[in-house]
Amino acid sequence: MAEQETGRRSDGPPLLEAHNVHMMFGGLMALHGVSLHINKGEILAIIGPNGAGKTTLINIFSGVYHPNPGRILFEGVDRTTMPPHHVAALGIARTFQNVALFKGMSVLDNIMVGRHLHMKSGFFSQGLYWGLGQKEEIKHREYVEWIIDWLEIEHIRKTPAGMLPYGLQKRVELGRALAAEPKLLLLDEPMAGMNLEEKEDIARFVLDANEELGTTICLVEHDMGVVMDISDRVVVLDYGQKIGDGTPEEIRNDDRVIKAYLGSVGR
Amino acid sequence: MAFFMEVLISGLLAGVMYSLVALGFVMIYKASGVFNFAQGAMVLFAALTCVCLSERFMPFWAACLVTLAAMVLVATGIEGIVLRPLVARPPIILFMATIGLAFFLEGLGQAIWGTEVHGINIGIPDNPLPWLIQRGLMVSQFDLVAALIAGVLVAVLVFFFQKTRTGRALRAVSDDHEAALSVGIPLRWIWGVTWGIAGLIALVAGIMWGTRLGVQYSLSLIVLKALPVLILGGLDSITGAIIGGLIIGASEKLAEVYLGSLVGGGIENFFPYLLGVLFLWFRPYGLFGREIIERV
């Protein structure tokens, strides 16, 4: 499964940079001075034990929380305080830890909503000038159907998303995020609660999205398993601080990381 | 049999009028999870503004347009000034805010336009069509037109929800705020649109009910008639609002005619609530509402 080509990373500036990010919830310091960058074209995994601040970091990247203090740069532009829907417009899509699909809508509609930002014709032109709206709808529909084919979910296109089993919901959510043709895709525990086969399916889709669509991917995972195989680089968080940053090989042999995961080894 | 049909049809047509009011609730509940108690006050405010403008300043059609603009302004204003600062508070707080709003809007409407009763005449007589009388059905023309208008309104709303980009975004927002934001849907714009549409529905309902009852303070009490409709149909379903309205309308008329005589009459006024209570016992999320199952 490990098919990374190390030459894939571009030499340009990082796609996303986080500088000295702090995040406080009440009296709890969830993130304490984390700095990291995501290179264009890579798959970066953020791992760490429970409560390490991984999801908080994803929420900061997608604009749900704003770091204080701290700065977030995307393509070199400061976007620290941008609200989530503006962040989405910059080309950052995400999935959620506890699947946040539109449960009452069909799979097709869910993924169509993912293309919201690409649709130009608004309220009135679609209501009144039917022609233009229809032409656009067909164009986007084609892309969405392509994604559905690619994710191998043709058979459930018309099914309400809420009625699907968990593994498929996760896959549909991935499809919705990819429909936006994002520059950066944030995946919050995409394999949580899955069996091995489902995990491998998702791993395959993540690798394909990275290679075929050229999407930069940042994924958060709790356990190291599959993640180590598909990532170019791994960042390790523990108690809101970064304790490791390197290739999967380097991380595997890092003393601090081993200690955080396994506790008092060698004592 | 003809008599039964007549009762049934006039009941269904009255039900359409209830649906009109219920629709306004459903719109707002779907998009923002707020049970907007002020919907009735919005209906009164719309009817009052429309009728007074047409009496004093302009022809009726112009008054309708101006009122529509005013309602969109009032509705989006409510959303922006009153409810937005309360986002993410418990539903009961939002509900209390809308009760306050209801009193405010009733007061404002009467402060501007006075408290006397107005009649609206939209030029459709409230008596049966001759060719229907010949077939033995006493069905009011006005009821038919009201049903037609409600039907068109519903068709437009359904088209909007199912086929347009904004409609799809609206459904997405009603399902999951966070996910909607993550795909780039601006919540505020969507909430503004929703309240604007609720304003439009209030205007249509206000004109239709105003024609029927006269435009006066008690118009805002028709929210109470919308409650059983919502309980029956489900708070978050447009289809539910329509079907619920029809069932309530038909059943209250039939109950009055066929059961009322047994107990001395007058059950029309409370029968819908009786039906509502039955539904709360056996199907609390309504016929078409989203079933919420909480696992313990």
Interface residues (C-beta under 8 A of the other chain):
Chain A: S62 V64 P83 P84 H85 A88 A89 A93 R94 F96 A100 L101 F102 K103 G104 M105 D109 M112 V113 G114 H116 L117 M119 S121 G122 F123 Q126 G127 G133 R176 A177 A180
Chain B: F160 K163 T164 R165 T166 R168 A169 R171 A172 S174 D175 D176 E178 A179 A180 L181 S182 V183 G184 I185 P186 L187 V193 R290
